[in-house]
Amino acid sequence: MLMSSEDPRIILEDVKEKFDTVIEAVNMVGEKLDRHAEENRNGFDEVKKEILGLRRGLNDHRQNTELHTVRRRRKGI
């Protein structure tokens, strides 16, 4: 129950403060998610580079092995 004419303003101010707190919390969570997404993206890029490097190394090894095998067969070894 309202006791005086100031009570609605006090209630509205309290609600506004609570909304401000919620908005601030939502913004903080959003910023944290953005940082987490960026860290994951960077980690993924590093893993991708590593895999591509390994793939190139395996392809080079396979080609060298195939060339070596072809040369041996031509020589009759």
C-alpha positions as CSV (number, residue, x, y, z in Angstrom):
1,M,0.0,0.0,0.0
2,L,1.2,3.5,-0.8
3,M,1.9,5.7,2.2
4,S,2.8,9.0,0.5
5,S,3.0,10.7,-2.8
6,E,6.7,9.9,-3.0
7,D,6.2,6.1,-2.9
8,P,5.5,5.7,-6.7
9,R,8.7,7.6,-7.6
10,I,10.7,5.6,-5.1
11,I,9.3,2.4,-6.5
12,L,10.0,3.5,-10.1
13,E,13.6,4.5,-9.2
14,D,14.1,1.1,-7.6
15,V,12.8,-0.6,-10.7
16,K,15.0,1.5,-12.9
17,E,18.1,0.6,-10.9
18,K,17.2,-3.1,-11.1
19,F,16.8,-2.8,-14.9
20,D,20.1,-1.0,-15.1
21,T,21.8,-3.8,-13.2
22,V,20.3,-6.4,-15.5
23,I,21.3,-4.5,-18.6
24,E,24.9,-4.2,-17.3
25,A,25.0,-7.9,-16.5
26,V,23.7,-8.8,-20.0
27,N,26.3,-6.5,-21.6
28,M,29.1,-8.1,-19.5
29,V,28.0,-11.6,-20.5
30,G,27.9,-10.5,-24.1
31,E,31.4,-9.2,-23.9
32,K,32.6,-12.4,-22.3
33,L,31.0,-14.5,-25.0
34,D,32.6,-12.3,-27.7
35,R,36.0,-12.8,-26.1
36,H,35.4,-16.5,-25.8
37,A,34.3,-16.7,-29.5
38,E,37.5,-14.8,-30.5
39,E,39.7,-17.2,-28.5
40,N,38.0,-20.2,-30.0
41,R,38.4,-18.7,-33.5
42,N,42.1,-18.1,-32.9
43,G,42.5,-21.7,-31.5
44,F,40.7,-23.1,-34.5
45,D,42.9,-21.2,-36.9
46,E,46.0,-22.5,-35.2
47,V,44.7,-26.1,-35.4
48,K,43.8,-25.6,-39.1
49,K,47.3,-24.3,-39.9
50,E,48.8,-27.3,-38.1
51,I,46.6,-29.8,-40.0
52,L,47.3,-28.1,-43.4
53,G,51.1,-28.3,-42.6
54,L,50.8,-31.9,-41.8
55,R,48.8,-32.6,-44.9
56,R,51.4,-30.8,-47.1
57,G,54.1,-32.9,-45.4
58,L,52.3,-36.1,-46.0
59,N,51.6,-35.2,-49.6
60,D,55.2,-34.4,-50.2
61,H,56.3,-37.6,-48.5
62,R,53.8,-39.6,-50.6
63,Q,55.0,-37.9,-53.8
64,N,58.6,-38.6,-53.0
65,T,57.9,-42.2,-52.1
66,E,55.9,-42.6,-55.4
67,L,58.8,-41.1,-57.4
68,H,61.3,-43.3,-55.7
69,T,59.2,-46.4,-56.3
70,V,58.8,-45.5,-60.0
71,R,62.6,-45.0,-60.4
72,R,63.3,-48.4,-58.7
73,R,60.8,-50.1,-61.0
74,R,62.4,-48.5,-64.1
75,K,65.8,-49.7,-63.0
76,G,64.5,-53.1,-62.4
77,I,65.2,-53.2,-58.7
